[in-house]
Amino acid sequence: MKGWSFIKRNAFTIMLIILVVVGLIVFYNELKNDEEQPEISGVSLFTPISEKRQ
């Protein structure tokens, strides 16, 4: 039960660390996807609309 009290005391810190790690993984995957498939990125999603207007 000693470990459980440690987790309860540091739950906020542990959650922050998990959020940061997940955020970094998602950000890194987005960077990799943008390099391989630029058409998927948010900015270029809007380019077909602007091309249609032209």
GUBA-647884 format. One record per residue: x, y, z of N, C-alpha, C, O, CB in turn; residue in one letter. Coordinates in steps of 0.001 Angstrom, whole numbers. Atoms other than C-alpha are relative to their C-alpha. Last residue first. Glycine has a CB too. Layout:
N
<<X,Y,Z>,<X,Y,Z>,<X,Y,Z>,<X,Y,Z>,<X,Y,Z>,a> ...
END
This chain:
54
<<-767,-595,1095>,<-9251,30202,-58410>,<-465,-592,-1318>,<52,-229,-2374>,<1521,-227,195>,q> <<432,-1393,150>,<-12027,29287,-56006>,<742,666,-1146>,<173,1482,-1872>,<227,785,1306>,r> <<1298,2,672>,<-11374,25575,-56590>,<-478,1431,-235>,<-1069,1729,-1273>,<-1040,-785,829>,k> <<-250,271,1415>,<-7684,26076,-55757>,<-1314,9,-783>,<-1356,466,-1925>,<720,-1357,-174>,e> <<-483,-1238,607>,<-8661,27761,-52489>,<300,-204,-1486>,<147,719,-2285>,<1256,503,733>,s> <<1101,-970,4>,<-10803,24760,-51555>,<459,1284,-681>,<-258,1837,-1514>,<-491,294,1449>,i> <<923,307,1105>,<-8092,22274,-52611>,<-1154,996,-86>,<-1629,1294,-1182>,<-557,-1410,161>,p> <<-471,-434,1311>,<-5596,24186,-50393>,<-938,-411,-1126>,<-1106,378,-2056>,<1373,-558,-261>,t> <<775,-1123,512>,<-7636,23849,-47194>,<444,421,-1399>,<-239,1221,-2038>,<108,1174,945>,f> <<1377,455,161>,<-6384,20363,-46334>,<-850,1106,-620>,<-1820,832,-1327>,<-591,-439,1357>,l> <<220,396,1391>,<-2897,21730,-47080>,<-1381,-613,-200>,<-1800,-820,-1339>,<1071,-987,-442>,s> <<-80,-1156,891>,<-2882,23641,-43790>,<-355,-402,-1421>,<-1130,287,-2083>,<1403,623,42>,v> <<1171,-870,-84>,<-4167,20759,-41672>,<25,1146,-991>,<-1014,1508,-1543>,<-120,549,1379>,g> <<-143,-1049,-1008>,<-1539,18244,-42786>,<-1153,998,-94>,<-1751,1175,-1155>,<1347,727,-166>,s> <<821,316,-1174>,<-2753,15210,-44777>,<41,1144,1014>,<-872,1263,1831>,<481,-1310,659>,i> <<1394,-346,264>,<-1566,16481,-48184>,<-887,-239,1218>,<-2030,217,1249>,<-522,-800,-1180>,e> <<306,-1390,-344>,<2046,16554,-46945>,<-1486,334,-162>,<-1967,1283,458>,<829,936,-862>,p> <<1251,-277,711>,<2294,12747,-46903>,<-453,1422,325>,<-1270,1613,1227>,<-1107,-1036,384>,q> <<289,1064,963>,<5815,11586,-45965>,<-1219,342,-858>,<-1211,119,-2068>,<-227,-1329,730>,e> <<-1122,160,930>,<7113,14765,-44324>,<-346,-1018,-1081>,<-23,-823,-2253>,<1275,-434,753>,e> <<-66,-1187,852>,<3755,15667,-42796>,<1132,-130,-1014>,<1005,318,-2154>,<191,1268,852>,d> <<1051,104,1005>,<3347,12097,-41506>,<38,1191,-954>,<-207,1032,-2150>,<-1374,-97,673>,n> <<-374,1056,949>,<6711,12253,-39735>,<-1029,-112,-1115>,<-665,-251,-2283>,<144,-1352,721>,k> <<-1139,-499,774>,<5862,15614,-38144>,<412,-1029,-1049>,<668,-681,-2202>,<1194,331,930>,l> <<517,-995,935>,<2428,14326,-37109>,<1134,545,-864>,<957,743,-2066>,<-703,1148,758>,e> <<670,722,1087>,<4059,11218,-35590>,<-556,970,-1027>,<-487,696,-2225>,<-1127,-887,551>,n> <<-1046,627,820>,<6445,13421,-33589>,<-619,-754,-1167>,<-114,-683,-2288>,<862,-955,850>,y> <<-662,-1068,749>,<3556,15589,-32328>,<1061,-577,-932>,<1171,-154,-2083>,<635,1022,962>,f> <<943,-440,1037>,<1541,12494,-31341>,<653,1059,-879>,<536,1016,-2103>,<-1302,554,634>,v> <<128,1102,968>,<4539,11026,-29501>,<-914,420,-1143>,<-596,201,-2312>,<-550,-1283,687>,i> <<-1227,56,791>,<5323,14368,-27830>,<-89,-1085,-1064>,<349,-884,-2197>,<1210,-246,905>,l> <<-43,-1156,890>,<1718,14787,-26720>,<1233,-5,-884>,<1148,314,-2070>,<-44,1278,804>,g> <<950,272,1088>,<1626,11258,-25318>,<10,1142,-1002>,<-18,909,-2211>,<-1428,-211,554>,v> <<-555,1082,818>,<4802,11948,-23326>,<-919,-295,-1183>,<-462,-409,-2321>,<206,-1276,850>,v> <<-1136,-530,759>,<3530,15328,-22102>,<559,-1070,-927>,<846,-798,-2093>,<1102,515,952>,v> <<512,-894,1039>,<158,13880,-21098>,<1129,537,-865>,<996,604,-2087>,<-776,1161,626>,l> <<620,831,1031>,<1819,10983,-19261>,<-511,875,-1135>,<-332,538,-2305>,<-1151,-842,592>,i> <<-1071,678,726>,<4115,13394,-17392>,<-584,-838,-1135>,<-70,-823,-2253>,<829,-887,955>,i> <<-679,-999,834>,<1172,15606,-16447>,<1084,-657,-839>,<1206,-375,-2031>,<607,1117,869>,l> <<876,-287,1131>,<-810,12578,-15245>,<641,1018,-934>,<539,892,-2154>,<-1360,511,489>,m> <<-43,1166,889>,<2131,11464,-13094>,<-871,253,-1227>,<-473,-65,-2348>,<-470,-1280,745>,i> <<-1285,2,697>,<2473,14962,-11626>,<87,-1144,-1000>,<565,-968,-2120>,<1145,-97,1000>,t> <<6,-1128,933>,<-1242,15133,-10786>,<1285,30,-821>,<1250,227,-2035>,<-176,1326,758>,f> <<874,322,1140>,<-1249,11625,-9287>,<38,1123,-1036>,<89,861,-2237>,<-1458,-237,478>,a> <<-614,-542,1206>,<1776,12409,-7094>,<-844,-247,-1252>,<-327,-244,-2370>,<1374,-600,-187>,n> <<-604,-1301,-284>,<146,12001,-3683>,<501,663,-1281>,<420,1883,-1423>,<1152,-152,1000>,r> <<1062,-960,-311>,<-2179,9249,-4895>,<581,1391,250>,<1,2393,-168>,<-806,-467,1228>,k> <<721,-318,1237>,<679,7390,-6597>,<-1077,1039,284>,<-1255,1968,-504>,<-628,-1275,-618>,i> <<-911,-795,831>,<2842,7580,-3468>,<-696,426,-1285>,<-565,1570,-1721>,<1283,-797,-327>,f> <<42,-1351,-566>,<-112,6398,-1379>,<937,925,-778>,<650,2111,-937>,<388,-23,1502>,s> <<1285,-614,365>,<-438,3417,-3731>,<-98,1418,551>,<-590,2315,-134>,<-1175,-852,522>,w> <<-50,-510,1356>,<3275,2580,-3473>,<-1277,713,-403>,<-1241,1685,-1158>,<276,-1117,-953>,g> <<-867,-1173,-7>,<3036,2262,305>,<61,641,-1388>,<-7,1863,-1517>,<1412,-383,472>,k> <<836,-1217,0>,<0,0,0>,<863,1257,0>,<371,2355,-261>,<-941,12,1224>,m> 
END
